[in-house]
Amino acid sequence: MTTPKKEPITSSPFIKRVRSKVSASISFFGGIALLGGLFLLCEYAVESLSLSFPPALIGIAILLLILLIIGRVPKILQPATGFLLSHMVVFFIPAIAGIVAYITLILAFPLALLLSIVASTVLSLLITALLSQKLLPKDIDNE
């Protein structure tokens, strides 16, 4: 009489789900740690070199270079960047609070503010259109 073989506990559906969630969490927090580390590195570079340049813009430039070299978002950053992009609206809260803080200045120069907003928007759209025409493939099917 043979006894049936028991499957190892690691093959149970619960363990597989837990492993999957732990792996996804490690990947997410690893991406967040890399982005935070990049920001701290840029902050240190700006402070130590006495640059009058925002560290976030240096970090964005570095990320752009990585994206251009690799040609895609690095796999370790994908979970973190997906989450951050899906919650992008939260990043506008400080800008809205800044409007309230500088309301007297805004009311003092409304025309200059309006012109600068319109000009920067048109310039951004123009640059985006030109870059997308240069970088996107020409053989996209219009179905």
N, C-alpha and C positions, 0 to 999 in steps of 0.2 A: 504494500500500500504506500503510495507516494503522497507526500504532503504538498499542497499547492504552494507555489512560490509567492512570497509576499513582495509587492512592489516597494521599492525604497520610498521613504517619506518625501524625498526631494521631487518625486514625479507627481505629487498630488496637485490638483488645479489651484488650490489655495496657495501653496508654496510658490508655484509658477507666477501667480498674480502678484504676490508680495515681492518676489524677485524683480518682476517687471517694474513695479512702482518704485522700488528702491533704486533700481538702475536709472529710471527716468529722473528721480529726485537728485541723484548724484550728478547726472549730466546737467540738469538745470542749475544746481548750485555751483557746479564747476564753471559753467558759462558766466554766471553772475560774478563769481570770484575773479575770473579772467578780465571781465569788463571793469570791475572795481579796481583790480590791480593795474590795469592800463591807465585808468584815471589817476590813481595815486602816483604812478610813474610819471605821467605828464605833469601833474601838480608839482612833484619834486623837481622836474626839469625846469619848469617855469620859475620856481622859487630860487633854485640854485644858479640859474643862468640870468636871473633878473630880467626876464622877458616881460614885455607888457602885452601879452597875448593870452587869451583864455585857454586854460589847459584842456577844456572840453573840445575845443576846435582842433587842437593838436591830436587828441585822441581820435576824433572823427577822421582826420587826415590819415592817421596810421591805419585805422580800420578800412578806409577806402583803398589805401595801397595794398593791404592784405587781400581785399576783395578783388582788386584788379589783377594781382599776381596769381591768386588761386583760381579765380574765375567763378567762385561761388562762396556762399557763407560757410565758414568752417563748421564741421559737424558738431564740435563741442559747443559752439555758440548758438546753434539752431534752436534748442529748447528755450534758452534765455531770451534770445531776440524775438522769437515768436510771441512769448508772453509779454515782453515789453511793448512790442508793436500793437498787440491787441488791447493794451491798456494805455495807449498813448494819450488819451484825453486827460488823464490824471496829471500829465506833465505840463498842462496849460494852466493849472490852478495858480502857480506862482506868478504867471504873467497877468492873470486877472486880478490877483491881489495887488500887483504893482500898479495897475491902472487906478485902483482906489487910493493907493498911497500918493500918487502923483497927479491927482485930479486937478489941483490948482494950476500946475504947469501945463496940463493938457488943455484946460480952458483958456489959458493965456495965449497959446499958440496953436489954435485949431487948424488954420490953413496950412501951416508948415507941416503939421502932423499928417494931415490928409494927403498932401502932396508927396510926402516921403513914403507913406503907406502905398499909395497908388504906384509910384515910381518903382519901389522895391518889388511889389507884386508883379508888375509888368516885366521887369528885368528877370525875376526868378522864372516866370513862365517862359520867357524867351530863351533863357539858358537851358531850361529843362527840355524845351522843344528841340533846340539845336543838338543837344547831347543825345537825346533819344533817337533822332534821325541818324546820327553818326554811329551810335553803339548798337541799336537794335538791328536784327537781320532784315534784309530787304525782301526776302521771299516768304513773308507771312501771308497765308491764304485768307482772303476776305470772304468768309462764308456767311 
